Structure formats: C-alpha cells, structure tokens
C-alpha cells in the first residue's frame, strides 16, 4: 500500500496541500507526483475552495526530481507545473525549507511565494550535467533576466533575501512569522470574487488573448455578471460582498 505523501485539507475556503516525504527531501518521486496531481485536481474542482496553499513538512520544500528513478519520469513534471500555473484559484507557496531544481519550478508556478529567511535555493541542474528546461517555463517569467543567466549557469546557492530581490519570492520573513505572512496573503485573496480571480489569473498567465477587443469583452461581461453586480452593490452599501470571508 502506497504511503500518503501529499495531504489535502480544506478549511474556511482554504485548501492546504502539504508535501510530506521528508525522508527523500520531498523529491518528486512517482507516488508523490501522482498524489500531488490528484490534490491539485481536487482543489481545482472543489467550489468551496477559494485559495490554495502549497506547503511541506521537513527541512526541505522540494529537492526536485527523484534522481533514483528512470530519467523518463521527468515527462510528468510539465503537467504538474501547468496544474499550478493554470489553477483556477490563487496558489500561495509557503516555504519553511530549502528548494532546489524542480522544487523551484513548483514555487515559481504559484501566484505568490513566501519563505522563511533561512531558506536557500539553487538551480543545480548544470552541476550534474542536465538542463533546467522544463522549470524554465515557470521560473523565467518571475526572475530578473541577468539573475536567471547567473544562477542557471553557475548553480550557485542563494538565500531568501536574494530570492526576493530577483522576483522568485514575494516576501521573506523570520521563521516564526511565516505562518502569519501566508495568512496575510490568503486573507486578502479570499476577499476577491471567485470568478473574477480565475479570469484575472488567465490574464496574468497569458491563457487569454491580451488585446483591446478581447479585454473589452471580458470587462463588459464582468460588469454585467451576477458576481460583478453584487460587488458593486456591496461597495455602494459599504458591506462585504456575499463571497467574502470576514472571519
């Protein structure tokens, strides 16, 4: 019987997905990949879920691909990254441990990433003769170009403050403040209209055409939508909209 390596818990509109394979540094083994894909799919289809937190147990967020497995195992990674990148709900990556290689691809696919200040990062691929090709799809849009050249080519380890400076993390805080920092973001995200958040994510990820006619059509449809009308009424009435979690 396969051990449960990924946990999914839903409470008050927030789905928490936890990587729990600390024995191999949460490496992307075959069972972990399958369970992570399943958790992402379930959270995407659950209408009660408004925000997703991607976290972990142990001192490492994710060490990347499980190098004890056959090389062709990497073919499943694009689907996982796409499931995070195109998730209809905002995804917040919360790191209390280090990230390497493919693990950085996971956090880069999230909409927001927060980490403890002691956390370190490295694109270690070139040092073992491989290329960070798949993860570049999610990582490069976040990184300053000169930093990407430096860190992809050298494999150098860098800290959380550098990760913030180059765009990989949104914020880095002391370990004892990490939970509060993640909650600060989720508290803001959960106030957004669910459909509006999903459409805004499509704009940000480039999955809809960004031209004036298309944007006008989307904008007009949202103003006329039930969610849009409720938000405008709530603003005028100085009250939270019906979808907002106030607790």
C-alpha positions in Angstrom: 0.0 0.0 0.0 1.4 3.4 -1.0 2.1 5.8 1.8 0.3 9.1 1.8 3.0 11.6 0.7 0.7 14.5 -0.1 -2.1 15.7 2.2 -5.0 17.9 1.2 -7.1 19.7 3.9 -9.8 22.3 3.3 -11.0 24.7 5.9 -12.8 28.1 5.6 -12.3 28.2 1.9 -8.5 27.5 2.0 -7.1 24.2 0.6 -3.7 23.3 2.1 -1.7 20.9 0.1 1.3 19.5 2.0 4.2 17.6 0.6 5.1 15.0 3.2 8.0 12.9 2.1 10.8 14.3 4.2 12.8 11.1 4.0 13.9 11.9 0.5 13.6 15.7 0.9 10.2 15.8 -0.8 11.7 14.8 -4.1 9.3 14.4 -6.9 9.1 10.6 -6.9 6.5 8.7 -8.9 4.0 8.4 -6.0 4.5 12.0 -4.8 3.9 13.3 -8.4 0.7 11.2 -8.7 -0.7 12.3 -5.3 0.2 16.0 -5.9 -1.5 15.9 -9.3 -4.6 14.4 -7.6 -4.6 17.0 -4.8 -4.3 19.9 -7.3 -7.2 18.5 -9.4 -9.4 18.0 -6.4 -8.8 21.5 -5.1 -9.5 23.0 -8.5 -12.8 21.3 -8.8 -14.0 22.0 -5.3 -16.3 25.0 -5.3 -15.7 25.6 -1.6 -12.0 26.2 -2.2 -11.1 29.8 -2.8 -7.3 29.8 -2.2 -4.7 27.1 -2.2 -1.6 26.9 0.0 1.3 24.7 -1.1 3.5 23.7 1.8 5.6 20.9 3.1 6.9 19.0 6.1 10.6 18.6 7.0 13.6 20.9 6.3 13.3 20.9 2.5 10.4 22.2 0.5 11.3 20.1 -2.5 14.7 18.8 -3.8 13.5 18.4 -7.4 13.2 15.2 -9.3 13.9 11.9 -7.6 17.2 11.0 -9.2 16.9 7.4 -8.2 14.1 6.9 -10.7 14.4 6.5 -14.5 15.1 9.7 -16.5 11.8 9.5 -18.3 10.0 10.2 -15.1 10.5 13.9 -15.8 7.8 13.7 -18.5 5.2 14.1 -15.9 6.6 17.4 -14.5 5.1 19.7 -17.1 1.6 18.6 -16.2 2.1 19.3 -12.5 3.6 22.8 -13.2 0.7 23.5 -15.6 -1.8 22.4 -12.9 -0.4 25.0 -10.5 0.2 27.7 -13.1 -3.3 27.4 -14.6 -5.1 26.5 -11.3 -8.4 28.5 -11.2 -7.8 29.5 -7.6 -4.8 31.6 -6.4 -2.0 29.4 -5.2 0.4 30.5 -2.4 3.6 28.6 -2.0 4.8 28.6 1.7 8.4 27.5 2.2 9.9 26.8 5.6 12.7 24.7 4.0 15.1 24.8 1.1 14.2 24.4 -2.6 16.4 23.0 -5.4 15.9 22.5 -9.1 12.4 21.2 -9.9 11.3 22.3 -6.4 11.9 25.9 -7.5 9.8 25.2 -10.6 6.9 24.3 -8.3 7.1 27.5 -6.2 7.6 29.6 -9.4 4.3 28.2 -10.8 2.4 29.6 -7.8 0.9 33.1 -7.9 2.6 34.2 -4.6 5.5 32.6 -2.8 6.6 33.4 0.7 9.6 31.9 2.5 11.5 31.9 5.8 14.6 33.9 5.8 16.9 30.9 6.4 15.7 29.1 3.2 18.1 28.7 0.4 17.7 28.0 -3.3 19.9 26.6 -6.2 19.4 25.6 -9.8 21.7 22.6 -9.5 21.0 21.1 -12.9 24.1 22.1 -14.8 26.3 20.7 -12.0 25.1 17.2 -12.7 25.1 17.7 -16.5 21.4 18.3 -17.1 19.4 21.4 -18.1 16.6 23.3 -16.2 14.5 23.2 -19.3 11.0 22.3 -18.0 11.1 24.5 -15.0 12.3 27.5 -17.1 8.7 27.8 -18.3 7.5 28.9 -14.8 10.8 30.3 -13.4 11.9 32.7 -16.1 8.7 34.9 -16.0 9.5 35.5 -12.4 13.2 36.2 -12.5 15.2 39.2 -13.5 16.9 38.3 -16.7 20.5 38.9 -15.6 19.9 36.9 -12.4 18.5 34.0 -14.4 21.6 33.9 -16.5 23.9 33.9 -13.5 22.0 31.4 -11.4 21.0 28.9 -14.1 24.6 28.8 -15.4 26.5 28.7 -12.2 24.3 26.6 -10.0 25.2 28.9 -7.1 23.2 28.6 -3.8 21.4 31.9 -2.9 19.4 33.0 0.1 15.8 34.2 0.6 16.7 37.9 0.5 18.3 37.4 -2.9 15.2 35.4 -4.0 13.0 38.4 -3.1 15.3 40.8 -4.9 15.2 38.9 -8.1 11.5 38.1 -8.0 11.4 34.5 -7.1 9.8 35.1 -3.7 7.3 37.8 -2.9 8.5 38.1 0.7 10.9 36.5 3.2 10.3 36.7 6.9 11.7 35.2 10.1 10.6 31.5 10.6 8.2 32.4 13.4 6.4 34.9 11.2 6.0 32.6 8.2 2.5 31.3 9.1 1.2 34.9 9.7 2.7 36.1 6.4 1.0 33.3 4.5 -2.3 34.1 6.3 -1.9 37.8 5.4 -1.9 36.9 1.7 -4.7 34.4 1.9 -6.9 36.8 3.9 -6.6 39.3 1.0 -7.0 36.7 -1.7 -10.2 35.3 -0.2 -11.9 38.6 -0.4 -11.8 38.5 -4.2 -14.7 37.3 -6.3 -14.1 33.6 -7.3 -14.8 34.1 -11.0 -13.0 37.4 -11.1 -9.9 35.8 -9.6 -10.0 32.9 -12.1 -10.3 35.3 -15.0 -7.6 37.6 -13.6 -5.3 34.6 -13.4 -5.9 33.9 -17.0 -4.8 37.4 -17.9 -1.7 37.1 -15.8 -0.7 33.7 -17.2 -1.4 34.6 -20.8 -4.0 32.0 -21.3 -6.4 34.5 -22.9 -5.6 36.9 -25.7 -4.5 40.3 -24.4 -5.8 42.8 -27.0 -8.3 45.6 -26.6 -11.3 44.0 -28.2 -10.9 40.8 -26.1 -10.3 42.8 -22.9 -13.3 45.0 -23.5 -15.5 41.9 -23.9 -14.2 40.4 -20.7 -14.6 43.7 -18.8 -18.1 44.3 -20.0 -19.1 40.7 -19.2 -17.8 41.0 -15.7 -19.6 44.3 -15.0 -22.9 42.6 -16.2 -22.2 39.4 -14.2 -24.0 38.5 -11.0 -20.7 38.5 -9.2 -19.8 41.9 -10.6 -23.2 43.4 -9.8 -23.0 42.1 -6.2 -19.6 43.5 -5.7 -20.6 46.9 -7.0 -23.7 46.9 -4.7 -21.7 45.8 -1.7 -19.2 48.6 -2.4 -22.0 51.2 -2.5 -23.6 49.7 0.6 -20.3 49.7 2.4 -20.6 46.0 3.3 -18.6 42.9 2.3 -19.8 41.2 -0.8 -21.5 37.8 -0.4 -18.5 35.7 -1.3 -16.1 37.4 1.1 -14.9 35.6 4.2 -15.0 38.0 7.1 -13.8 35.7 9.9 
